[in-house]
Amino acid sequence: MTRLILDVSDEAAAKLERAARPAVVSPSRFVEIAVVHYVDLDESHRAETEAGLAEAEAGHFATDAEMEEFFLRAARTGA
């Protein structure tokens, strides 16, 4: 395991203490979980963006009818 030193404000430290308490983990463990979650999410978003760019570069775009259906569906679901 690698040890990292992280300087945070007193306010941030207090928030971490409060957030970790209901999860029944230490603030250090809570930060580890949050960092891993953030990095995984960032990695996923980057992969989706790269895939979308590859599709665009290949000339694959949604048709007007597909876009209209998308927006109608979104309006019906409130998304």
TABELBEL-V620226 format. One record per pair of residues at least 4 apart in sequence whose ideal C-beta (glycine too) atoms are under 6 Angstrom apart, sorted by the first residue. I is the first residue (numbers start at 0). J is the second residue. D is the distance in Angstrom with one decimal. If there is no record, write none. Layout:
BEGIN
I | J | D
I | J | D
END
This chain:
BEGIN
7 | 11 | 3.9
7 | 12 | 5.3
15 | 19 | 6.0
15 | 26 | 4.2
16 | 26 | 5.6
18 | 29 | 5.9
19 | 24 | 5.3
19 | 26 | 4.6
19 | 29 | 3.9
24 | 28 | 4.0
24 | 29 | 5.2
54 | 59 | 4.3
61 | 65 | 4.2
61 | 66 | 5.1
73 | 78 | 4.5
END
